[in-house]
Amino acid sequence: MTLLVLGIDGLDYRLVKQFTPQLCQKVCTSYYIPDDYCHPILKIPISVTVWASIITGLKPSEHGLTPDLIANNPFKQRELKLSPSVKTIFDIVQPSLALFIPSYNPHSEYWSDKYIQLIAKISEDPLAKIEYLREHYKLFAKQKEILLKQLYSPDARKYKLIFIHFNLIDALCHVFNLFSTTVYYAYRSIETLYILVKPFTDKILIVSDHGFDDINLHSRYGFISYSKEIEINVKEPKDIFYLILKLVES
């Protein structure tokens, strides 16, 4: 049976409980992100660093994508990829399918100039927020369509692991109030996605790289849930790699 991993950037444990409890599945928990994965000054988790550890089982100092690489420019994350010499979960679990994973094969629109320009315009032009919202939902729709086509293709069940990353929640939480209707509906969009993919497999792992604090900065807590009753013992991002290995073989 295929393990499907939904990597939802910025999915917050508190907001899942409040907005979309169905995403908690059979078992859910939060995990802590230590300093190794955080901006050297702001002390907030860096997405590309966390995802790199999730897919390699290595600390940032071991896989090389350390937070200091983007200390002065968070959009530099689009340029950062793991060295081919670093083995990932996709090298170990075969056949597997990786879709849009930061540090590995991120979507071409992640951290793109288009979004950078819209963020810059928002303070001067409130309508830029609407355009920003529209653009991110267009990207989400493209990604969702690709995933569903993959899941319902004749060859889908040959994969032991399918892992996809979505950036919708993170992108919107940086611009809109955390408890706004906009963010609420973004969570509901992820819940709808979950409902659509449930018939494909009874092994679904949902993970995030961080949540958000009340001033819309990355929090030090990520989210994990699984569709079956299991014990989850994750102390930091790199441990999710070993959880995935365990679930693939279960």
Secondary structure, DSSP 8 states (H G I E B T S, - for coil): --EEEEEETT--HHHHHHH-GGGG-SEEEEEE--GGGB-TTT--B-HHHHHHHHHH---HHHHS--GGGGTT-GGGGGG-B--TTS--HHHHSSSEEEES-TBTS--TTTT-HHHHHHHHHHTT-THHHHHHHHHHHHHHHHHHHHHHHHHTSTTGGG-SEEEEEE-HHHHHHTTS-TTSHHHHHHHHHHHHHHHHHGGG-S-EEEE-S--B-TTSSB-SEEEEEESS------SSTHHHHHHHHHHHH-
